[in-house]
Amino acid sequence: MGLENQTYSSDFILMGLFFSSKTNLLFFSFILIIFIMTVAQNTVMILLIHRDPPLHTPMYFLLSHLSYMDILHISNIVPKIVTNFMLCSRTISFAGCGSQIFLSITLLGGECLLLAAMSYDCYVAICHPLRYPILMNDYVSSHMATGSWLVGTVNSIVHTAYTLHLPFCGSRAIDHFFCEVPVMLKLSCVDTTHYERGVYVSGIIFLLIPFSLIFASCVQVLLTVLQMKSSEAQKKLFSACFFHMIVVIMYYGPFIFTYMRPKSYHTPGQDKFLAIFYTIVTPTLNPFIYSFRNKDVLGAMKNMLKNIFMHKNINKCLICVFYVFLYSIPRRNPSLVSPEKKIKVSISLNIPQDQLATIHREDNIVRTPEHEGGDEEPP
């Protein structure tokens, strides 16, 4: 009994976003649709970048890593929301809470650095196009992506280890929809002032500095665009910078407001509302803003769809050729094409079994002399 009580007491309770059953049902449906759509479109983006050679550039290489992070980030949170709703439960284990904290900090920090790297790529491509192959090549982009994952992971290990070692003496009810460091600090029964200073230092490294670099690069890009003579190029680049800044503000703004404030200023409603932006909304919008508005990506998608339909048409043609081959063989000697051979060929051509059965029935029809024409010998 003591072990059961200890196990139960180690679990946390996620209060979620809404409380009424009708609102929960609408929220569940909306979140599930968003989750499926986000995973699907980011997966398509990754496949397009890896399959299409014109997309093998540093910019799309960084975008593929952004899609990986978005898939992992939303998969770290939404499945637990869906599971708790379907099982009518709000509990989360100590290990599950720790894994959410670790993956969340890793992906949030890594994505902050990756967005800064993407802004640098845009800055070099527009402001220094002749030096782009030197300043931004495959070697540089791979090191940027690896550094984003590595630095984010190291930072997450430190914060996760410290947060999970805090004593939680009072209630274990987390007034949030996932385990997050600021909310966990409010549950602790010890003074966390010194640790909060460490959180501020991490916020400066992962939030303020990358955001400042992104803003400075966008300003420099806009100044360069204004000097261009082509109005079409200006509109295109203005549009790209505008949507890029929207993503940056929607991601960095709530993130800074959540992690750069003292825990005494946090309220559950604000934390939930702000967390929706950098955990659910931004991963959903990233493929549309960075990828599916791009002509190269749309062209790669059209080529992939053409290849799929072409492959289906080739299979249909092979089946037609197989039918013609069967009916071209003399019916008086059906042993030339045995059922075993037909089955082997049909398997290799993926012919459905019902169509194969129809062929067997037609071959087994006993033909009269009238059907066989002039093959009958005269009396």
Beta strands, then each sheet from edge to edge (+ up, - down):
strand 1: 12-14
strand 2: 91-92
strand 3: 173-174
sheet 1: 2+ 1- 3-
end
